[in-house]
Amino acid sequence: MEIVLKNIIKKYGDVAAVKNISLEVKQGELVALLGPSGCGKTTLLRIIAGLVPLDSGKIFFDGKDVTTWSSQQRNAAMVFQNYALFPYLNVEQNIAYGLKVRKRSKSEIEKRVRSLLERVALSGLEKRDIQELSGGQKQRVALARALVVEPNILLFDEPLSNLDEKLRVSMRQEIRKIQKDIGITSIYVTHDQKEALAIADRIVVMNKGEIQQIVKPDELYYKPANTFVASFIGHANLIEIPVLKDENNEKIAKLFGKIVKIDKLDEEIKNIIALLRPEEIKLTNEGIQAKVIGHENLGSIYRYKVKVETYEIIVDVLNRRRNRILNIGDCVHLDFDEKSVHVLYN
């Protein structure tokens, strides 16, 4: 199922929750809607599901205009953060619920439920009460219940937020595998950058009801479209520096004495924002002089805050036993590859 959104707008009073959004999701693709709380991602998901009416715009499934269709007609299944399971039904009954509502035969229900129990690794727990399940098991039941009705599209609304870190990692791997095995078109809402990067074919970064960037995961971290995306995804050193001209009258910029390439030749550009990720900066015996003004032990890395000239920047260093731990007040030298600098023009 291919999904196409055209100029979707949704307002609550004077507040625009979704501002003129257009998006295409290909057949079998898993697209993550990523952004902070209140950015409009869940509202957009519910509009696609038919649970929230839009104010203007069009929605197409495989070329058919479904804008006015009900949620039942759209046949979109949702997996929620709070599982939305029936506490008075056991595992098997929860999964079978949608099929019973659709008045499917007993033999078909038993066959599909059995198949889904195997797929989500819950075989043997079909008679278990919901209250006796762990958070991960409850989310597997919710996923099986969504898939058992053979939906056109699968929608996830922060499905792993209530799980601990280790369980989130294993569950997102399972969701990814099941989604790819079935080949169902899916949209996945999350505020977790790691989750989006790990699970999605493409990521749609949203802020204040607008799309900031649509990109593949491996391009998002090092090639953000603007300062919001750069700062939202991981840690970012964003340094504003002036645009200069070299001896050939060509535009350049210098970051701590190193030449940064500028692609845009617009005469109005007077300054650029240089993005330098903390792990791209190395501690060296000579180079750029800096002073340590803060540090954190984050387990696998040591994160230092250092002052270079008038700038405060973050440097991430692998936490190895042989490394000397720097203290506040220590003077150090830094270096980085000019090619690791990403230039932003906002």
ABEGO torsion letter per residue (X at the ends): XBBBBBGBBBBBEABBABBGBBBBBBBGBBBBBBEBBGAGAAAAAAAAAGABBBABEBBBBGGBBAAABBAAAAGBBBBBAAGGBBAABBAAAAAAAAAAAAGBBAAAAAAAAAAAAAAAGABGAAABBAAABBAAAAAAAAAAAAAAAGBABBBBBGAAAABBAAAAAAAAAAAAAAAAAAGBBBBBBBABAAAAAAABABBBBBBGGBBABBBBAAAAAABBABAAAAAABEBBBBBBBBBBBBAAGBBBBBBGGBBBBBABABAABABBBBBBBAAABBBBABEBBBBBABBBBAGABBBBBBBBEABBBBBBBBBBAABBBBBBGBBBBBBBBAAABBBBAX
